[in-house]
Amino acid sequence: MAVKELRVELLSMTPNALELVYAAFRQCYHAGFAADMWTRLLNGEIEREKQAEFVRGVLESGHDSPVEHVSFTFAIEGISRACSHQLVRHRIASYSQQSQRYVAENDLDYILPPAIARIPEARERFEAFMAEVGEAYRDLREILVAHGRKAKANEDARFVLPQAAETKIVTTMNCRALRHFFHLRCCNRAQWEIRAMADAMLAICKDKLPAIFGNAGARCEELGFCPESERFACGKYPTRAFGEAE
């Protein structure tokens, strides 16, 4: 058993991402055929900075559907089941998660919330409980195997596992879905664990495709004001409803 730390790695992204988004945007506003400019884009005849400037300008206008043509695939470990339950609520995405039916949790790794880690007596109680759960899981699994459940013992023993149990997941999102994900999950109101994961994903996206993600993040970062009510605002930006004058 061990406390696991967050790790986010980029597995793959759509090749020629900037060129593809530029071509898709241009198709919306150009009488020509996107395929006819594709070779010019790949050959560098249209400067990448010119492409990036055009993409940024159109995004600022609110037209963002063409960025759906580009996607990122991340491998993520060191998150809790509580975090993954929040992640999979983002529906325009694909997920492949480590199964507790097929992967035995005999060495139960878990996530330790920082607020608990900072308080010695809270951490002691938390870790004691994790040890109790791990022992209960192993005992139940052995009993079930002895009574004929064999490989299916995992799927019944897992019912005692906590939300703190560490999980691993591969997720793919297109750029539009990612920007929406960052709007919500990079916000200070988001739960600390998924916010840390979103921040790590955003850093990768900004590095790989700044034309689309250069100003991405919490919604307030793009708007310059907080669209939440004063009750929920964190105070970083002044609150203002959409359409309200400054």
ZIKA-V727326 format. One line per field, one symbol per residue. phi: phi as a letter, one per 30 degrees, with the letter a starting at -180 (. if undefined). psi: psi as a letter, one per 30 degrees, with the letter a starting at -180 (. if undefined). burial: b if it has 9 or more other ideal C-beta (glycine too) atoms within 8 Angstrom, else e. A space follows every 50 residues. Layout:
phi = ???
psi = ???
burial = ???
//
This chain:
phi = .adccdbbbddabedhddddddddddedbbddceddcddddddidceddd dddddddddddjdbdddddcbbcccbbicdddddddedddddabbbcecd dccdcdcddbcceeddddcedddddddddedddeddddddddddddcjdh dddedcdddcddddedbbacbbbdddddddededcddddddedddddddd ddedddddbddccecdkeeddddiacdddedcddjdbddadeiddd
psi = klkklkkkkkellklheeeeeeeeeeefgkfakefffeeeeffgfjkeee eeeeeeeeefffjgeffffklkkkkklgllfeeeeeeffjfilkkjkkkf efjkheijllkjkeeeffjeeeeeeeeeeeeeeeeeeeeeeeeeefggfb fgeefeffffklffkklkkkkkkleeeeeeeeeeffkfflkeefeeeeee eeeeeeeeifeegeglakefeeeglkfllfefkffelkkklkfkl.
burial = eeebebebebeebbeebbbbbbbbbbbeeeeeebeebbeebeeeebeeee bbebbbebbeeebeebbbbbbbbbbbbbbbbbbbbbbbebeebebebeeb eeeebeebbbbbbeebeeeeebbeebbebbbebbebbbebbbebbeeebe eebbebbbeebbebbbbbbbbbbbbbbbbbbbbbbbbeebeebbbbbbbb bbebbbebbebbbeebbbbbbbbebbbbeeeebeeebebbeeeeee
//
